[in-house]
Amino acid sequence: MHEKARDFFMNVFPKLKMYMSMYQLVEIYHVLAFRGAKVPRSYAKSIVKAIMEDGNIIKVAVTLDHIEEAVRESVESGIHV
């Protein structure tokens, strides 16, 4: 199992594209710096900066259309937005 995980992170993961909303990025900072274990804010900032600079993580702005669609789908599915 460890060999498969190692292979994945060495050979597959670097080629993947990830999409993240700018809101999620702010949430990551908030959770790291102000909740739970509360890592030093400078460390939380460095993590967020690394994500911002990572070309394999595509940052997406949240639009009003996205919000309207998310709320509609939440109402229909009963799943929290």
Backbone hydrogen bonds, N-H to C=O, Kabsch-Sander energy under -0.5 kcal/mol:
donor,donor_aa,acceptor,acceptor_aa,energy
5,A,1,M,-2.3
6,R,2,H,-2.7
7,D,3,E,-2.6
8,F,4,K,-2.4
9,F,5,A,-2.6
10,M,6,R,-2.1
11,N,7,D,-2.8
12,V,7,D,-0.7
12,V,8,F,-1.7
13,F,8,F,-3.0
15,K,12,V,-1.7
16,L,12,V,-0.6
16,L,13,F,-1.5
18,M,56,N,-3.0
20,M,58,I,-2.8
22,M,60,V,-2.0
25,L,21,S,-1.6
26,V,22,M,-1.9
27,E,23,Y,-2.4
28,I,24,Q,-2.4
29,Y,25,L,-1.7
30,H,26,V,-2.5
31,V,27,E,-2.9
32,L,28,I,-2.4
33,A,29,Y,-2.8
34,F,30,H,-2.4
35,R,31,V,-1.2
38,K,35,R,-2.1
39,V,32,L,-2.1
43,Y,40,P,-0.8
44,A,40,P,-2.3
45,K,41,R,-2.7
46,S,42,S,-1.8
47,I,43,Y,-2.0
48,V,44,A,-2.3
49,K,45,K,-2.7
50,A,46,S,-2.1
51,I,47,I,-2.0
52,M,48,V,-2.6
53,E,49,K,-2.0
54,D,50,A,-0.8
54,D,51,I,-0.7
55,G,53,E,-0.7
57,I,54,D,-1.4
58,I,18,M,-3.6
58,I,56,N,-0.7
59,K,57,I,-0.6
60,V,20,M,-2.8
63,T,61,A,-0.5
67,I,63,T,-2.0
68,E,64,L,-2.7
69,E,65,D,-2.4
70,A,66,H,-2.7
71,V,67,I,-2.6
72,R,68,E,-2.3
73,E,69,E,-2.8
74,S,70,A,-2.1
75,V,71,V,-2.5
76,E,72,R,-2.4
77,S,73,E,-2.4
78,G,74,S,-2.6
